[in-house]
């Protein structure tokens, strides 16, 4: 039997209890005082006030609760709904936790352009991008001189010669999908569209990015010295990349799936190193147009010009960044234009890509309504004034203190009725005429806008046009939802949430019917 003396010796003393309670009380008081001070500083700003900040890990745990949490998906779900009724497209989020946190959100196109163009006044908070330092320093997770250096090197890789190579690579890959996956059958049913979209995106990067052709029928040979084929590693990364970006290193020893993912990343890194070594020592790479070859050429040119070239680690890191990267009337209009341009079902030459204007319009309207990234973060490097304008043309000056976080609210400006008539309606034809270009920013804005925009547009137009020329696409009917209205079905199918980028919340089942 344990003695009372032993129990008293191990039990916390009243003094420890008192110290703990005092510490908690002081901490809460400090949080409260910081919150009050933040409210005072932001008294001119309008917007939601909550206990938990939208950017914290706790916002991913808690569902939206008034006054407590807006939820992690708030920037997507709110769209333009929560902007002030006075028509000025700016509001602030203030929360008690983390300690007196505040941020300014903007969906005013002119203000966004000013901020995106003024890199010295409004730098990128690179600490938010640490998750992307998977292989090392890269263009997305850098700022100032390092970013300029990466940008110069990488911009040279995205040449018109490369885009032409992308066009023909996408054509080959699209035909590979139709011939070897769809097998030109009358009807193809996919329980989840990502079964083809993820491989398509990554196989395109492998082909047009690395010059290493990967197809849906690749034989998966494992080269000597490797434990996994290039294609297998790409497939694993496509499915589980978010786990790699979010979990700590030690977690990848705990489960077979995670160990396999870690091996896939190690294998991809080794494959890239081999490709770099092969290109650097080969004398027969003349005329290659893939991104890797162009990047290595630019890197060699920089050394000749006396600039500091990229290290192998930086080359690998920037190559890794390349790896990331239900409307029947509209579909019929798209098909009719494709049929005019492609009467024989074959893509035109790259020089005639502009003829497929409706394909690009469909892609742009999809990006307007479902931008991959919902907000682009900046911060104030100095005390400053931002000007916002309402629909009547009246201007308002907002005083913004140094170090304030500012979010260029991409979803907000894309659903802003000042710029887009009926913003909740899918209408690709709005991109066939003059449209408000400064209010269309799925690739961000200013000098830091997405360097791979033309690469993506070229690939997407080619593959979309090929598929729609052969198949009509519809939502797979599910008996469980037989009584749904069209609007209810649309709401269910197109529900999305924020991970690293905007992602479908559920599987999207599609039926492809041969034309």
C-alpha positions in Angstrom: 0.0 0.0 0.0 1.4 3.4 -1.0 2.0 5.7 1.9 0.5 9.1 2.3 4.0 10.5 2.6 4.8 9.2 -0.9 1.6 10.5 -2.4 2.2 13.9 -0.9 5.8 13.9 -2.3 4.7 13.3 -5.9 1.5 15.3 -5.9 1.9 18.9 -7.3 2.0 21.4 -4.5 -0.5 24.3 -4.2 2.3 26.7 -5.1 2.7 24.9 -8.5 -1.0 25.0 -9.1 -1.0 28.7 -8.3 1.9 29.4 -10.6 0.3 27.5 -13.5 -3.1 29.3 -13.0 -1.3 32.6 -12.8 0.7 31.9 -16.0 -2.5 31.0 -17.9 -4.3 34.2 -16.6 -1.3 36.4 -17.5 -1.2 34.8 -21.0 -4.9 35.3 -21.6 -4.7 38.9 -20.3 -1.8 39.5 -22.7 -3.7 38.1 -25.6 -6.7 40.3 -24.7 -4.6 43.4 -24.4 -2.9 42.7 -27.8 -6.3 42.2 -29.3 -7.6 45.5 -27.9 -4.6 47.3 -29.2 -5.0 45.7 -32.6 -8.7 46.7 -32.7 -7.7 50.3 -31.8 -5.1 50.4 -34.6 -7.6 49.0 -37.1 -10.6 51.1 -36.0 -11.0 52.6 -39.5 -11.0 49.2 -41.1 -14.2 47.2 -41.5 -14.3 43.4 -41.4 -14.9 40.2 -39.3 -13.4 40.0 -35.8 -12.8 36.5 -34.4 -11.0 34.6 -31.7 -9.0 32.4 -34.1 -7.2 33.7 -37.2 -8.0 32.4 -40.6 -4.4 31.4 -41.3 -3.7 29.4 -38.2 -3.8 25.6 -38.0 -6.7 25.8 -35.6 -8.9 27.3 -38.4 -8.4 24.0 -40.3 -9.8 22.2 -37.2 -12.8 24.4 -36.4 -15.7 24.8 -38.7 -16.9 28.3 -39.2 -18.4 29.6 -35.9 -19.5 33.3 -35.6 -17.0 35.2 -33.5 -14.8 32.2 -33.0 -13.4 31.0 -36.4 -14.1 31.8 -40.1 -12.7 28.5 -41.1 -9.6 27.8 -43.4 -11.7 27.9 -46.6 -13.1 31.4 -45.8 -11.1 33.2 -48.6 -12.7 30.8 -51.2 -16.2 30.5 -49.7 -16.7 34.2 -49.0 -15.8 35.2 -52.5 -16.9 38.9 -52.8 -19.8 38.5 -50.3 -18.2 40.1 -47.2 -16.9 43.3 -48.6 -18.4 46.5 -47.1 -21.8 47.7 -48.4 -20.2 51.1 -49.2 -18.6 49.6 -52.3 -15.0 50.0 -51.3 -13.3 46.7 -52.0 -11.2 46.4 -48.8 -11.8 44.8 -45.4 -9.7 43.6 -42.5 -9.6 40.4 -40.5 -8.7 40.8 -36.9 -8.2 37.9 -34.4 -7.1 37.5 -30.8 -5.0 34.5 -31.7 -2.3 34.5 -32.8 -1.4 37.5 -30.6 -3.4 40.5 -31.9 -3.3 39.4 -35.6 -4.7 41.6 -38.4 -4.6 41.6 -42.2 -6.0 43.7 -45.0 -7.8 42.0 -47.9 -8.3 43.7 -51.2 -10.4 43.0 -54.3 -9.9 46.4 -55.9 -8.2 45.8 -59.2 -6.3 49.1 -59.3 -5.1 48.8 -55.7 -4.0 45.2 -56.4 -2.1 46.3 -59.5 -0.3 49.0 -57.5 0.7 46.6 -54.7 1.8 43.8 -57.1 3.9 46.3 -59.1 5.7 47.8 -56.0 7.9 45.0 -54.9 10.1 47.1 -52.6 7.1 48.6 -50.7 5.1 45.3 -50.7 7.4 42.3 -50.6 6.3 38.7 -50.5 6.3 37.1 -47.0 8.6 34.2 -47.9 8.2 32.6 -44.5 4.7 31.5 -45.7 6.4 29.5 -48.5 8.8 27.4 -46.4 6.7 24.3 -47.2 7.9 24.6 -50.9 11.5 24.3 -50.0 11.3 20.6 -50.6 14.6 20.4 -52.6 16.1 23.8 -51.7 15.8 27.5 -52.5 13.6 28.3 -55.5 11.8 31.1 -57.4 8.5 30.7 -55.5 10.0 30.9 -52.0 12.5 33.7 -52.6 12.5 37.5 -52.7 14.7 40.5 -53.6 18.1 39.7 -55.2 17.7 35.9 -55.0 14.3 36.1 -56.7 15.8 38.4 -59.4 18.6 35.9 -60.0 16.2 32.9 -60.2 13.8 34.9 -62.4 16.5 35.8 -65.0 17.5 32.1 -65.3 14.1 30.6 -65.3 12.5 33.2 -67.7 15.0 32.2 -70.4 13.8 28.6 -70.2 10.2 29.6 -71.0 10.9 30.5 -74.6 8.7 30.5 -77.7 10.7 27.5 -78.9 9.8 25.7 -75.7 6.1 26.6 -76.1 6.1 25.2 -79.6 7.6 22.0 -78.1 4.8 22.0 -75.4 2.2 22.2 -78.1 3.4 19.1 -80.0 4.1 17.2 -76.8 0.6 17.9 -75.6 -0.8 16.7 -78.9 1.1 13.4 -78.6 0.1 13.0 -75.0 -3.6 13.8 -75.8 -3.6 11.2 -78.6 -1.9 8.7 -76.2 -4.8 9.3 -73.7 -7.5 8.8 -76.4 -5.9 5.8 -78.1 -4.5 3.9 -75.1 -6.7 4.8 -72.2 -10.0 5.7 -73.7 -9.2 3.2 -76.6 -11.7 5.2 -78.7 -14.6 3.5 -77.0 -18.1 4.8 -77.4 -18.4 5.6 -73.7 -15.7 6.0 -71.0 -16.7 6.3 -67.3 -14.3 7.8 -64.7 -15.3 7.7 -61.1 -12.9 10.6 -60.5 -11.6 13.0 -63.2 -8.2 13.3 -61.4 -7.5 9.7 -62.7 -6.5 11.4 -65.9 -5.9 15.1 -65.0 -3.1 14.5 -62.5 -1.1 12.1 -64.8 -1.7 14.4 -67.8 -0.2 17.4 -65.9 2.8 15.6 -64.6 3.5 13.6 -67.8 3.5 17.0 -69.6 6.1 18.4 -67.2 8.2 15.2 -67.6 8.1 15.5 -71.4 8.2 19.2 -72.1 10.0 20.0 -68.9 12.7 17.4 -68.8 12.6 16.1 -72.3 11.8 12.6 -70.9 8.8 11.2 -72.7 6.4 9.5 -70.3 3.2 8.0 -71.7 0.1 6.2 -70.3 1.5 2.9 -71.7 5.1 3.3 -70.5 6.7 0.0 -69.7 8.0 1.1 -66.3 11.5 -0.3 -66.6 13.6 0.4 -63.5 17.1 1.6 -64.6 20.2 0.2 -62.9 20.9 2.0 -59.7 17.3 2.9 -59.1 14.6 1.3 -56.9 11.6 2.9 -58.8 10.9 3.9 -62.4 10.6 7.6 -63.3 6.9 7.2 -64.2 6.1 5.3 -61.0 7.8 8.0 -58.9 5.8 10.7 -60.8 2.5 8.8 -60.2 3.2 8.4 -56.4 4.1 12.1 -56.1 1.0 13.2 -58.1 -1.2 11.4 -55.6 0.5 12.2 -52.3 2.4 15.4 -52.7 0.4 17.2 -50.0 1.7 14.7 -47.4 5.3 15.5 -48.3 4.7 19.2 -48.0 2.8 19.1 -44.8 4.3 16.4 -42.6 7.5 16.5 -40.6 10.5 14.5 -41.8 10.3 11.8 -39.0 6.7 10.9 -40.1 8.0 9.3 -43.3 9.4 6.4 -41.4 6.1 5.5 -39.7 3.9 4.1 -42.4 4.5 2.1 -45.7 2.7 4.7 -47.8 4.8 7.5 -46.4 8.0 5.5 -46.8 7.1 4.8 -50.4 6.4 8.6 -50.9 9.8 9.5 -49.4 11.5 7.0 -51.8 9.6 8.5 -54.7 11.0 12.0 -53.9 14.5 10.6 -53.4 14.2 8.8 -56.8 13.0 11.9 -58.6 15.8 13.9 -57.1 18.3 11.3 -58.3 16.7 11.2 -61.8 16.9 15.0 -62.1 20.6 15.0 -61.0 21.3 12.3 -63.6 19.6 14.4 -66.3 21.5 17.5 -65.3 24.8 15.6 -65.4 23.9 14.0 -68.8 23.0 17.4 -70.3 26.1 19.1 -68.9 28.5 16.5 -70.4 26.6 15.8 -73.6 27.7 17.5 -76.9 24.6 16.3 -78.8 21.8 18.4 -77.1 21.7 21.1 -79.8 18.1 21.8 -80.8 16.5 20.5 -77.7 13.6 22.7 -76.5 12.6 21.3 -73.1 12.7 23.4 -70.0 15.6 21.6 -68.4 17.8 22.1 -71.5 16.8 25.8 -71.7 17.5 26.3 -68.0 20.9 24.7 -68.3 21.7 26.8 -71.3 20.7 29.9 -69.4 22.7 28.8 -66.4 25.8 28.4 -68.6 25.3 31.7 -70.3 25.1 33.4 -66.9 28.6 32.1 -66.0 30.0 33.5 -69.3 28.4 36.9 -68.5 30.1 36.9 -65.0 26.8 36.3 -63.1 26.6 33.7 -60.4 25.1 30.5 -61.9 22.6 28.3 -60.1 24.0 25.5 -57.9 22.9 22.0 -58.6 20.6 22.2 -55.5 19.0 25.4 -56.9 18.6 23.9 -60.3 16.8 20.9 -58.7 14.7 23.1 -56.5 13.5 25.2 -59.4 12.8 22.1 -61.6 10.7 20.7 -58.7 8.6 23.9 -58.8 7.9 23.2 -62.4 6.4 19.8 -61.2 3.9 21.6 -59.2 2.5 23.6 -61.1 -21.8 20.5 -66.4 -22.4 23.3 -69.0 -23.8 21.7 -72.1 -24.5 24.8 -74.2 -21.0 26.1 -73.6 -19.5 22.7 -74.4 -21.5 22.6 -77.7 -20.2 26.1 -78.6 -16.7 24.9 -77.8 -17.1 21.8 -79.9 -18.5 23.7 -82.9 -15.4 26.0 -83.0 -13.0 23.1 -82.5 -14.7 21.3 -85.4 -14.2 24.4 -87.7 -10.5 24.6 -86.8 -9.9 20.8 -86.7 -12.2 19.2 -89.3 -10.0 16.1 -89.4 -9.6 15.9 -85.6 -6.0 16.9 -85.8 -4.5 19.9 -84.0 -3.4 22.8 -86.2 0.2 24.0 -86.1 1.4 25.9 -83.1 1.4 29.2 -85.0 -2.4 28.7 -85.5 -3.1 28.1 -81.8 -4.9 31.5 -81.7 -7.7 30.0 -83.9 -8.8 27.9 -80.9 -9.9 31.1 -79.1 -13.0 29.5 -77.5 -10.8 26.7 -75.9 -8.7 29.4 -74.2 -11.9 31.3 -73.2 -13.3 28.1 -71.5 -10.0 27.7 -69.6 -9.9 31.4 -68.6 -13.5 31.3 -67.3 -12.7 28.2 -65.3 -9.7 29.9 -63.8 -11.8 33.0 -63.0 -14.5 30.9 -61.1 -12.0 28.4 -59.6 -8.6 30.1 -59.3 -6.0 27.6 -58.0 -4.7 30.1 -55.5 -7.3 32.2 -53.6 -5.1 35.0 -52.3 -1.6 36.3 -52.9 0.1 37.5 -49.7 2.3 40.6 -49.3 3.4 42.8 -46.4 4.1 46.5 -45.9 7.8 47.3 -45.7 6.9 50.8 -44.5 4.0 52.9 -43.3 1.9 53.6 -46.4 -1.4 54.8 -47.9 -3.5 52.6 -50.2 -6.2 54.1 -52.4 -9.4 52.2 -53.1 -12.3 53.2 -55.3 -16.0 52.3 -55.2 -18.4 51.8 -58.1 -19.3 55.5 -58.3 -15.7 56.5 -58.6 -15.3 57.9 -55.1 -11.8 57.3 -53.6 -10.9 56.3 -50.0 -7.5 56.4 -48.5 -6.5 53.6 -46.2 -3.6 54.1 -43.8 -1.6 50.9 -43.5 1.1 50.5 -40.8 4.5 48.9 -41.5 4.6 45.1 -41.3 0.8 44.7 -42.0 -0.1 41.6 -43.9 -2.0 42.3 -47.1 -3.8 39.7 -49.2 -4.6 40.3 -52.9 -7.9 38.5 -52.8 -8.0 36.7 -56.2 -11.4 35.0 -55.6 -12.7 38.4 -54.3 -11.8 40.3 -57.5 -12.9 37.4 -59.8 -16.4 37.6 -58.3 -16.5 41.3 -58.0 -19.6 42.6 -59.8 -17.9 45.9 -60.6 -15.7 44.0 -63.1 -17.8 40.9 -64.0 -21.4 40.9 -65.0 -23.2 37.9 -63.3 -19.9 36.6 -61.8 -21.5 33.4 -60.5 -22.5 32.4 -64.1 -20.1 30.3 -66.2 -19.8 32.4 -69.4 -16.6 31.8 -71.5 -17.7 34.2 -74.2 -16.9 37.1 -71.8 -13.2 36.4 -72.7 -13.8 36.6 -76.5 -14.3 40.4 -76.3 -12.5 43.1 -74.3 -12.5 42.1 -70.6 -11.1 43.7 -67.5 -7.6 42.2 -67.6 -6.5 43.8 -64.4 -9.3 42.0 -62.6 -8.3 38.6 -64.0 -5.3 37.4 -61.9 -5.3 33.6 -61.6 -1.6 33.8 -62.4 -1.1 36.6 -59.9 -0.1 40.1 -61.0 2.9 42.3 -61.6 6.5 41.2 -61.9 5.9 38.1 -59.7 3.1 36.8 -61.9 3.3 33.1 -62.9 6.3 32.5 -65.2 4.7 29.4 -66.6 1.4 30.9 -67.8 2.0 30.5 -71.5 3.3 26.9 -70.9 0.0 26.0 -69.1 -2.2 27.8 -71.7 -0.5 26.0 -74.6 -0.7 22.6 -72.9 -4.4 23.1 -71.8 -5.7 24.4 -75.1 -4.1 21.4 -77.0 -5.4 18.7 -74.7 -8.9 20.2 -74.1 -9.4 20.7 -77.9 -8.3 17.1 -78.7 -10.6 15.6 -76.0 -13.7 17.7 -76.9 -13.2 17.0 -80.6 -13.7 13.3 -79.9 -15.9 13.2 -76.8 -18.9 14.9 -75.2 -18.4 15.2 -71.4 -21.2 14.9 -68.8 -21.6 14.3 -65.1 -22.1 10.6 -64.2 -25.6 10.0 -62.9 -25.8 8.6 -59.4 -29.1 6.9 -58.2 -28.4 8.2 -54.7 -29.0 11.8 -56.0 -31.8 11.1 -58.4 -34.0 13.8 -56.9 -31.5 16.6 -57.0 -32.2 19.7 -59.0 -29.6 21.0 -61.4 -28.4 23.7 -59.0 -28.1 21.1 -56.1 -26.1 18.8 -58.4 -23.8 21.7 -59.4 -23.3 22.7 -55.7 -22.4 19.1 -54.8 -20.0 18.4 -57.7 -18.2 21.8 -57.7 -17.7 22.1 -53.9 -14.0 22.8 -53.3 -11.7 23.5 -50.4 -8.2 24.9 -49.9 -5.2 22.7 -49.5 -1.9 23.9 -51.1 -4.2 25.1 -53.9 -8.0 25.0 -54.5 -9.0 21.3 -54.7 -12.2 19.5 -55.3 -13.8 18.4 -52.0 -15.2 15.2 -53.5 -14.5 12.9 -56.4 -15.9 14.3 -59.7 -17.3 11.4 -61.7 -17.5 12.0 -65.5 -18.8 10.2 -68.6 -17.0 10.7 -71.9 -19.4 9.8 -74.8 -17.9 9.4 -78.4 -19.1 12.0 -80.8 
